[in-house]
Amino acid sequence: QVQLVESGGDAVQPGGSLRLSCSASGFIFSSYLMSWYRQAPGKERELVADITSTGSWTNYADSVKGRFTISRDNAKNTVYLQMSSLKPEDTAVYYCNVVIAKGYDFWGQGTTVTVSS
């Protein structure tokens, strides 16, 4: 079955950096676009970044452009989110997502990022 396992969340100070990882299994990882979403307390889940199957195209939310970088290693079935210049408003639970087919999207359990002084 499809499994997505996020890791790397932590508490950091504003201006700090973190790298999140999402390890995938149960599907042909190299064939699918992968996404990172986040959900802050009291807010709806929002798309943070996408990356195509080969990594040739990426997409970012305006709020993270220039600060976050999404990447993937198809040999390791892992997608990453490098986060720099973190702000308090980046505080959220971060989720990995894959859509295998219409109506078949999968989520990890999430990893918590807290940005606070």
N, C-alpha and C positions, 0 to 999 in steps of 0.2 A: 504494500500500500504506500501511497505518497506520504512522505514525512519531511517536514522542514523543521530544523532545529536552530534557533538563533542563539548567539552568545556574544559576549563582549560588552554588554551594558554595565555601566558603573556610575558612580557619583563623581563629578568633576567640577572644577571651578570655571567660571566664565573665561573664555579665551583658550580653554583646553582642547584636547583632541582625544578621540576614541576611534577604534576600528571595530565595527560590528561584523560578525560572520554569520552566514546561514548555510548550514550543511544540508544537502538535499539527497533523498533516496526514493526509490520506488517508481521512478520514471526516467525517461531519457533526457537527462538534464541539459545536454548540449543542444537540444532541439527547441527549447522554450525560452521565451522572454521571461525575465525575472524582475520582480519589483520589491521595493521597500516602501512600507507605509508606516505611519505613526499615529498614535492617538494620545493626545494630552488629556489630563483630567478635565472632565466636563465638556469635552469637545468631540466632534465627530472624527472618525478615522480619515486621514488624508494621505494622498500619494506623495511620497518623497522623491523617489527616483525609479527609473526603469532602465533595463539594459537588454538589448537583443541577444539572441542565442549565441551569436559569434562575438558579441561585445563591440561590434562595429558602430553601434548607435546607442546613445544614451539620452535620457530626458530627465530634467530636474524641475521640482517646484521652484517658483521664483524665490521663495523664502530661503532656499538653501544653495542657490546657484553661486558658484565661486567659493563655496565653503565645504561642500560635500562632494565626494567622488564615489560613484558606484563602479564596481569591477567584478569580474568573475574568472574563475579558474575551472574550465570544463574538465580538466584531468582530475580535479579534486571534488567535483560536484559541489562547488561552493561559490556563493556570491558574497561580496563584501560591500560595506559602506564605510568609507573613510570620512570621518567628520572632524573638521577643524574649526577654529574660531567659534567655539560653541557659545551659545547664548542661553540665558534662562528660558527663553521661549522655545528652545529645542527640547526641553524636558518633556518626556513622553515615553510610552511603551512603543517600541519599534518592532514591526512585524515583517516577515518575509512572505511573499505571495507568488504563486504560480497559477495560471489558468491553463488547464490541460485541454479543455473543450468548453463550449458554451454550457454554462451551468455547473461546470466542474472546476471550481477554484479552491485552492488549498492555502491554509495559513499555518504558520508556526505558532508556538505558544507565546512568543514575544520576549523581548529583553528590555529592561528598564534603564533609561538614561535620565539622570538627574543632573541639571546644571545649576549650581548654587554656590554662592560665596559663604 
